[in-house]
Amino acid sequence: MPRGTVAAATRRSTCARRRHRLGDPRYRRREARCGESRRGGHRPASGARGDGKRERERCVSRHSRRLGGRCRRDVRHGSRESRRPRPRSGRVSPARTVAHFRNARRRGNYHAGRTRGPRRVFGAGARCRRPHRAFGLGSPHPDRVTHRFFVDEEIPDNPVLRGERAHQIANVLRLRPGEVIILVRNGMEASVELQDVNDRETHGRVIQRCASEAELPFNLTLALPLLKGDHDEEVVEAVTQLGVRTIVPFVSARSVVRSLSSAKRQRWQRIAREAAETARRGRVPAIVELREWGNLFEVLNEGALIAWEGEPVRRLQDALPRGDLSIIIGPEGGIGPEEIQLAREHGAITVSLGPRNLRSETAAIGCVAQALALLS
C-alpha cells in the first residue's frame, strides 16, 4: 500500500462529516454523543434538560488544529439556536469592495467596511448631509475648453455644420446654444457662437476671425518610407503634432513594405486630422501619393536632407537651411549607395544623426524634433 493512503482516506472522511457545519462528532461532548445514540438522534425540548443547564457545544477550529492548538469556539450562538449561514446577497466581491463601502457610507452606513455593528438609522427629522458631486464631467469653462473642428469649405458668417460634425457637437460633446467653438481652415481660425444645436444641423454665428499661431513660418516636408505594422502611423501622429506640413510616403530598393492602399492612406489622413486637432494646429498635413525613389525628389525642396548612417562627418545642425526644409528617412533595410548617388545628383545632402543606429520611426521623430529645435 502506498505511503500516506490511510491518512488521505481519513482526511476525506473527516471533511465529508463536517458538511453539516457543526463540526466532527468526535469533537463534541461525551454526554451529547451518548444522548444522541440512545434517542436515535431525537433531542427533547429545552425544559427536559432544565433551563440554563445545557452547555454550548464546542469544536476546535480548523486553523487552531492546523497550528496544533486547542482553541475552542461556539458552534451555536445560543441555547437551542442553530448556526445560520451568512446570506449570499450580503457578500461583496473583492472587485466591488471599495465602491460598495463608499456608496454605503454615502447612504448613512458609516460602519460599512470597518466593524460589524448595526447600520446607522436616521430620525424622521431633517438630515445634515454634505452634498456630493454627481458622477460625470462638469460644465466646461468657455475660456479654458474650446473645441476645434477642421472644415474643408470656406467659413461663412453664419456657418452650418451637418453630418458627423453635428452629431459630435450635439450627442458626443453635448454642447448647448451660447457656447463657442473654433472652425479652422488653411491656417485661419473662426470663433463661432452656437445658436441652434441638434444632431442633424448645427447653426452658428462667427464672432471673430484670426490667423493660427501654432503654424511654422516655413514649410516642413517629411519623406517617410512605408514601415511594417503600425509604426508609420505612430510617426504620422507624432510629426503632425510637431508641425510637419506635408508627408510623402515612398518605397526604395530595400523597403520591406511596397504598397500603400487607399484605405490605409485615408487612415493616415484621419490620424493626421485628429493629431492636428489635439495640437491646436491651423491646418492638417497633406499626405501625397506613394512615390518611388526615382521620382521622389520632384515633390521635395532643393537641398533635401537625407538621414544616412553612412555619413561620417556632416551633422544635422551643419546643413539646416534658412527656409523651407525637406527631410528624408530611410526604410528598415537602409538606403543603398546607388540611391545615395542618385539623390546627390538631385542636390540632396546626407547628414548624420549620431553614432548610434536608430530605427526608422525613431529617426523620423528625432530628426524632425531636432531640426525644429535648431531653427526656432
RODO-2510 file (C-alpha; in nm, 4 decimals, decimal comma):
residues 376
     n   res          X          Y          Z
     1     m     0,0000     0,0000     0,0000
     2     p     0,1471     0,3402    -0,0884
     3     r     0,2603     0,5597     0,1914
     4     g     0,0026     0,8142     0,3140
     5     t    -0,3034     0,6310     0,1748
     6     v    -0,4645     0,5765     0,5158
     7     a    -0,4059     0,9358     0,6221
     8     a    -0,5572     1,0684     0,2991
     9     a    -0,8659     0,8484     0,3381
    10     t    -0,9069     0,9688     0,6978
    11     r    -0,8913     1,3308     0,5893
    12     r    -1,1528     1,2746     0,3188
    13     s    -1,3922     1,1044     0,5583
    14     t    -1,3458     1,3818     0,8143
    15     c    -1,4187     1,6512     0,5545
    16     a    -1,7326     1,4648     0,4489
    17     r    -1,8612     1,4555     0,8072
    18     r    -1,8077     1,8297     0,8504
    19     r    -2,0515     1,9314     0,5813
    20     h    -2,3291     1,9977     0,8380
    21     r    -2,1226     2,2991     0,9701
    22     l    -2,1443     2,1677     1,3301
    23     g    -1,8016     2,0062     1,3406
    24     d    -1,6891     1,6467     1,3580
    25     p    -1,8975     1,4397     1,6071
    26     r    -1,5838     1,3071     1,7736
    27     y    -1,5037     1,6591     1,8965
    28     r    -1,8388     1,7004     2,0780
    29     r    -1,9009     1,6491     2,4437
    30     r    -1,9323     1,2875     2,5532
    31     e    -2,2763     1,3429     2,7085
    32     a    -2,4163     1,4858     2,3842
    33     r    -2,2868     1,1899     2,1827
    34     c    -2,4311     0,9347     2,4254
    35     g    -2,7691     1,1108     2,4316
    36     e    -2,7903     1,1127     2,0541
    37     s    -2,7099     0,7427     2,0312
    38     r    -2,9737     0,6405     2,2908
    39     r    -3,2522     0,8505     2,1430
    40     g    -3,1735     0,7876     1,7793
    41     g    -3,0802     1,1482     1,7077
    42     h    -3,4003     1,2926     1,8681
    43     r    -3,3440     1,5710     2,1200
    44     p    -3,6048     1,6654     2,3826
    45     a    -3,7379     2,0122     2,4415
    46     s    -3,5319     2,2641     2,6343
    47     g    -3,7349     2,2003     2,9513
    48     a    -3,6273     1,8354     2,9656
    49     r    -3,2693     1,9315     3,0408
    50     g    -3,3525     2,2299     3,2545
    51     d    -3,3157     2,5980     3,1833
    52     g    -2,9592     2,7160     3,1607
    53     k    -2,8126     2,3692     3,2252
    54     r    -2,7305     2,2836     2,8669
    55     e    -2,3731     2,3628     2,7844
    56     r    -2,2863     2,5006     2,4478
    57     e    -2,1318     2,2579     2,2101
    58     r    -1,7863     2,3461     2,1028
    59     c    -1,5434     2,2314     1,8438
    60     v    -1,1877     2,3015     1,7517
    61     s    -1,1460     2,5382     1,4611
    62     r    -0,9579     2,4218     1,1565
    63     h    -0,6991     2,6969     1,1918
    64     s    -0,6167     2,6099     1,5535
    65     r    -0,5945     2,2376     1,4724
    66     r    -0,3614     2,3198     1,1875
    67     l    -0,1374     2,5158     1,4238
    68     g    -0,1531     2,2435     1,6884
    69     g    -0,3569     2,4463     1,9419
    70     r    -0,6795     2,3625     2,1281
    71     c    -0,8581     2,6981     2,0989
    72     r    -1,2362     2,6374     2,1058
    73     r    -1,5227     2,8361     1,9590
    74     d    -1,9022     2,8175     1,9843
    75     v    -2,0774     2,6032     1,7304
    76     r    -2,4106     2,7739     1,8047
    77     h    -2,4880     3,1286     1,9053
    78     g    -2,7172     3,0350     2,1946
    79     s    -2,9227     2,7620     2,3584
    80     r    -3,1096     2,5503     2,1005
    81     e    -3,0201     2,8009     1,8250
    82     s    -2,8776     2,6660     1,5039
    83     r    -2,5999     2,8466     1,3303
    84     r    -2,7252     3,0341     1,0257
    85     p    -2,5010     3,0810     0,7260
    86     r    -2,4375     3,4335     0,6061
    87     p    -2,6759     3,5216     0,3215
    88     r    -2,5087     3,5335    -0,0182
    89     s    -2,6767     3,8624    -0,1017
    90     g    -2,4679     4,0348     0,1655
    91     r    -2,1364     3,9189     0,0291
    92     v    -1,9312     4,1620    -0,1759
    93     s    -1,6783     4,0558    -0,4376
    94     p    -1,3241     4,1927    -0,3957
    95     a    -1,3554     4,3941    -0,7179
    96     r    -1,6618     4,5798    -0,5822
    97     t    -1,5486     4,6175    -0,2221
    98     v    -1,4240     4,9779    -0,2440
    99     a    -1,7250     5,1095    -0,4355
   100     h    -1,9656     4,9109    -0,2160
   101     f    -1,8340     5,0591     0,1099
   102     r    -1,8112     5,4105    -0,0356
   103     n    -2,1726     5,4041    -0,1524
   104     a    -2,2828     5,2545     0,1816
   105     r    -2,1250     5,5435     0,3720
   106     r    -2,2988     5,7910     0,1437
   107     r    -2,6307     5,6314     0,2364
   108     g    -2,5501     5,6767     0,6056
   109     n    -2,3974     5,3394     0,6960
   110     y    -2,0681     5,4639     0,8385
   111     h    -1,9857     5,1213     0,9855
   112     a    -1,9514     4,9601     0,6426
   113     g    -1,6074     4,8126     0,5901
   114     r    -1,4852     4,8805     0,9471
   115     t    -1,6923     4,6942     1,2035
   116     r    -1,9903     4,4631     1,2038
   117     g    -2,2031     4,6950     1,4103
   118     p    -2,5627     4,7874     1,3280
   119     r    -2,6460     5,0201     1,0440
   120     r    -2,6955     5,3817     1,1402
   121     v    -3,0636     5,4806     1,1366
   122     f    -3,1609     5,8444     1,0911
   123     g    -3,4587     6,0016     1,2601
   124     a    -3,7598     6,1470     1,0894
   125     g    -3,6158     6,4992     1,1091
   126     a    -3,4025     6,6804     0,8558
   127     r    -3,0653     6,5264     0,7758
   128     c    -2,7365     6,7117     0,7789
   129     r    -2,5696     6,5525     0,4807
   130     r    -2,2963     6,7196     0,2814
   131     p    -2,3799     6,7404    -0,0889
   132     h    -2,1680     6,5217    -0,3152
   133     r    -2,0840     6,5830    -0,6778
   134     a    -2,2698     6,3909    -0,9413
   135     f    -2,0750     6,1403    -1,1439
   136     g    -1,9508     6,2600    -1,4830
   137     l    -1,7920     6,5726    -1,6285
   138     g    -1,8928     6,9160    -1,5155
   139     s    -1,9831     7,2033    -1,7431
   140     p    -1,6709     7,3241    -1,9302
   141     h    -1,5351     7,6720    -1,8730
   142     p    -1,5599     7,8685    -2,2001
   143     d    -1,2174     8,0297    -2,1540
   144     r    -1,0347     7,7028    -2,0902
   145     v    -1,2122     7,4416    -2,3056
   146     t    -1,2866     7,5369    -2,6652
   147     h    -1,3405     7,2602    -2,9163
   148     r    -1,1792     7,2914    -3,2588
   149     f    -1,3025     7,1485    -3,5881
   150     f    -1,1338     7,1428    -3,9285
   151     v    -1,3568     7,2194    -4,2242
   152     d    -1,2923     7,1850    -4,5977
   153     e    -1,5080     7,4723    -4,7251
   154     e    -1,4814     7,8450    -4,6733
   155     i    -1,6225     7,9597    -4,3391
   156     p    -1,9207     8,1965    -4,3936
   157     d    -2,0545     8,4426    -4,1392
   158     n    -2,3353     8,2008    -4,0442
   159     p    -2,1878     7,8512    -4,0815
   160     v    -2,3989     7,5341    -4,0757
   161     l    -2,2445     7,2022    -3,9690
   162     r    -2,4042     6,8766    -4,0796
   163     g    -2,3436     6,5050    -4,0598
   164     e    -2,0608     6,3804    -3,8377
   165     r    -1,9735     6,7246    -3,7002
   166     a    -2,3331     6,7971    -3,5975
   167     h    -2,3589     6,4554    -3,4300
   168     q    -2,0335     6,5128    -3,2408
   169     i    -2,1405     6,8561    -3,1187
   170     a    -2,4934     6,7560    -3,0134
   171     n    -2,4591     6,3972    -2,8885
   172     v    -2,0921     6,3426    -2,8010
   173     l    -1,9776     6,6779    -2,6633
   174     r    -2,3329     6,7834    -2,5632
   175     l    -2,2708     7,1488    -2,6390
   176     r    -2,5542     7,3966    -2,5921
   177     p    -2,6568     7,7212    -2,7637
   178     g    -2,4395     8,0086    -2,6485
   179     e    -2,1169     7,8088    -2,6265
   180     v    -1,8245     7,8871    -2,8573
   181     i    -1,6361     7,6548    -3,0917
   182     i    -1,3497     7,7228    -3,3353
   183     l    -1,3603     7,6324    -3,7040
   184     v    -1,0197     7,6024    -3,8735
   185     r    -0,9264     7,6033    -4,2420
   186     n    -0,5839     7,6584    -4,4055
   187     g    -0,4296     7,8388    -4,1108
   188     m    -0,7294     8,0642    -4,0396
   189     e    -0,9474     8,0310    -3,7293
   190     a    -1,3055     8,1496    -3,6815
   191     s    -1,4712     8,1643    -3,3384
   192     v    -1,8352     8,0573    -3,3794
   193     e    -2,1129     8,1028    -3,1228
   194     l    -2,3660     7,8200    -3,1397
   195     q    -2,7276     7,9220    -3,1928
   196     d    -2,9253     7,6079    -3,2804
   197     v    -2,7838     7,2665    -3,1852
   198     n    -2,9199     6,9299    -3,2990
   199     d    -2,7710     6,6110    -3,4400
   200     r    -2,8786     6,6906    -3,7983
   201     e    -2,7817     7,0571    -3,8402
   202     t    -2,5959     7,2923    -3,6095
   203     h    -2,6170     7,6648    -3,6802
   204     g    -2,3771     7,9284    -3,5527
   205     r    -2,2541     8,2858    -3,5919
   206     v    -1,8937     8,3969    -3,6469
   207     i    -1,7843     8,6425    -3,3788
   208     q    -1,4087     8,6612    -3,4515
   209     r    -1,1520     8,5675    -3,7191
   210     c    -0,7756     8,5419    -3,6801
   211     a    -0,4691     8,3596    -3,8134
   212     s    -0,3456     8,0491    -3,6355
   213     e    -0,0418     8,0999    -3,4135
   214     a     0,0575     7,7321    -3,3983
   215     e     0,1888     7,7004    -3,7563
   216     l     0,5555     7,7164    -3,8534
   217     p     0,6787     8,0158    -4,0571
   218     f     0,8253     7,7748    -4,3172
   219     n     0,7180     7,4548    -4,4926
   220     l     0,8493     7,1299    -4,3451
   221     t     0,8165     6,8177    -4,5626
   222     l     0,8913     6,4646    -4,4434
   223     a     0,9607     6,1796    -4,6870
   224     l     0,8522     5,8744    -4,4868
   225     p     0,9145     5,5142    -4,6008
   226     l     0,6462     5,2503    -4,5609
   227     l     0,7118     5,0565    -4,2398
   228     k     0,5909     4,7255    -4,1067
   229     g     0,2889     4,7097    -3,8771
   230     d     0,1547     5,0399    -3,7474
   231     h     0,4914     5,2105    -3,6904
   232     d     0,4320     5,4511    -3,9780
   233     e     0,1001     5,5558    -3,8201
   234     e     0,2835     5,6413    -3,4978
   235     v     0,5234     5,8580    -3,6978
   236     v     0,2361     6,0345    -3,8775
   237     e     0,0718     6,1212    -3,5464
   238     a     0,3939     6,2433    -3,3836
   239     v     0,5277     6,4568    -3,6696
   240     t     0,1833     6,6129    -3,7197
   241     q     0,1899     6,7361    -3,3625
   242     l     0,5447     6,8665    -3,4181
   243     g     0,4386     7,0787    -3,7175
   244     v     0,5130     6,8880    -4,0407
   245     r     0,3082     7,0304    -4,3279
   246     t     0,3489     6,7590    -4,5947
   247     i     0,4111     6,3837    -4,5632
   248     v     0,5399     6,1975    -4,8700
   249     p     0,5294     5,8148    -4,8470
   250     f     0,7821     5,6339    -5,0664
   251     v     0,9424     5,2962    -5,1345
   252     s     1,3048     5,2224    -5,2212
   253     a     1,5153     4,9213    -5,3179
   254     r     1,5426     4,7892    -4,9607
   255     s     1,1864     4,8600    -4,8462
   256     v     1,0049     4,5699    -4,6815
   257     v     0,6509     4,7040    -4,7411
   258     r     0,5977     4,8141    -5,1012
   259     s     0,2302     4,9107    -5,1338
   260     l     0,0004     5,1728    -4,9799
   261     s    -0,3690     5,1004    -5,0205
   262     s    -0,6261     5,3759    -5,0468
   263     a    -0,7846     5,2652    -4,7175
   264     k    -0,4533     5,2957    -4,5331
   265     r    -0,3857     5,6353    -4,6888
   266     q    -0,7272     5,7553    -4,5714
   267     r    -0,6444     5,6210    -4,2259
   268     w    -0,3226     5,8230    -4,2282
   269     q    -0,5247     6,1317    -4,3189
   270     r    -0,7710     6,0681    -4,0354
   271     i    -0,4865     6,0189    -3,7853
   272     a    -0,3241     6,3414    -3,9050
   273     r    -0,6523     6,5328    -3,8647
   274     e    -0,7035     6,4097    -3,5079
   275     a    -0,3410     6,4856    -3,4172
   276     a    -0,3722     6,8371    -3,5621
   277     e    -0,6839     6,8995    -3,3522
   278     t    -0,5000     6,7756    -3,0436
   279     a    -0,2017     7,0052    -3,1106
   280     r    -0,4358     7,3012    -3,1867
   281     r    -0,2780     7,3472    -3,5278
   282     g    -0,4133     7,5667    -3,8031
   283     r    -0,4003     7,3119    -4,0855
   284     v    -0,3970     6,9366    -4,1453
   285     p    -0,0817     6,7953    -4,3094
   286     a    -0,1231     6,6818    -4,6679
   287     i    -0,0438     6,3172    -4,7462
   288     v     0,0503     6,2814    -5,1131
   289     e     0,0501     5,9760    -5,3362
   290     l     0,3056     5,6974    -5,2967
   291     r     0,6363     5,7688    -5,4720
   292     e     0,9315     5,5673    -5,5980
   293     w     1,2858     5,6683    -5,5130
   294     g     1,3484     5,7854    -5,8683
   295     n     1,0680     6,0454    -5,8756
   296     l     1,0703     6,1289    -5,5042
   297     f     1,2765     6,4471    -5,5458
   298     e     1,0185     6,6041    -5,7777
   299     v     0,7963     6,6913    -5,4794
   300     l     1,0771     6,7853    -5,2367
   301     n     1,2578     7,1132    -5,1879
   302     e     1,6034     7,1598    -5,3312
   303     g     1,8747     7,0639    -5,0868
   304     a     1,6722     6,7941    -4,9100
   305     l     1,8452     6,6359    -4,6097
   306     i     1,8877     6,2569    -4,6012
   307     a     1,9436     6,0972    -4,2601
   308     w     2,2027     5,8349    -4,3578
   309     e     2,4003     5,6106    -4,1262
   310     g     2,6954     5,6123    -4,3692
   311     e     2,7653     5,9858    -4,3392
   312     p     3,0872     6,0214    -4,1338
   313     v     3,1326     6,3996    -4,0983
   314     r     2,8325     6,6246    -4,1677
   315     r     2,5841     6,6654    -3,8838
   316     l     2,2231     6,7835    -3,8983
   317     q     2,2929     7,1245    -3,7427
   318     d     2,5634     7,1921    -4,0040
   319     a     2,3291     7,1539    -4,3032
   320     l     1,9990     7,3140    -4,1973
   321     p     1,8758     7,5764    -4,4468
   322     r     1,7109     7,9056    -4,3557
   323     g     1,3767     7,8435    -4,5217
   324     d     1,1669     7,5543    -4,6425
   325     l     1,3048     7,2174    -4,5363
   326     s     1,2653     6,8593    -4,6629
   327     i     1,3842     6,5566    -4,4630
   328     i     1,4214     6,2005    -4,5965
   329     i     1,4290     5,8968    -4,3658
   330     g     1,5450     5,5572    -4,4909
   331     p     1,3473     5,2295    -4,4606
   332     e     1,4261     4,9325    -4,2327
   333     g     1,6881     4,7992    -4,4751
   334     g     1,8592     5,1348    -4,5156
   335     i     1,9489     5,3311    -4,8296
   336     g     2,1872     5,1793    -5,0823
   337     p     2,4953     5,3553    -5,2279
   338     e     2,3355     5,3790    -5,5746
   339     e     2,0318     5,5544    -5,4273
   340     i     2,2560     5,7960    -5,2384
   341     q     2,4403     5,8782    -5,5616
   342     l     2,1090     5,9473    -5,7391
   343     a     1,9949     6,1704    -5,4535
   344     r     2,3173     6,3738    -5,4628
   345     e     2,2658     6,4304    -5,8333
   346     h     1,9313     6,5948    -5,7434
   347     g     2,1031     6,8204    -5,4895
   348     a     2,0252     6,6214    -5,1724
   349     i     2,2623     6,6357    -4,8744
   350     t     2,3411     6,3418    -4,6449
   351     v     2,3601     6,4107    -4,2701
   352     s     2,4337     6,2009    -3,9625
   353     l     2,2097     6,1721    -3,6559
   354     g     2,4857     6,0371    -3,4325
   355     p     2,6982     5,7267    -3,3849
   356     r     2,4022     5,5048    -3,2948
   357     n     2,1933     5,3068    -3,5411
   358     l     1,8280     5,4121    -3,4997
   359     r     1,5032     5,2539    -3,6084
   360     s     1,3219     5,4314    -3,8895
   361     e     1,0369     5,5583    -3,6692
   362     t     1,2818     5,6809    -3,4043
   363     a     1,4986     5,8558    -3,6630
   364     a     1,1972     6,0294    -3,8214
   365     i     1,0580     6,1719    -3,4976
   366     g     1,4016     6,2589    -3,3572
   367     c     1,5231     6,4282    -3,6748
   368     v     1,2116     6,6456    -3,7075
   369     a     1,2210     6,7445    -3,3406
   370     q     1,5924     6,8304    -3,3529
   371     a     1,5536     7,0352    -3,6704
   372     l     1,2665     7,2383    -3,5237
   373     a     1,4630     7,2979    -3,2035
   374     l     1,7614     7,4285    -3,4021
   375     l     1,5515     7,6504    -3,6304
   376     s     1,3286     7,8027    -3,3622
***
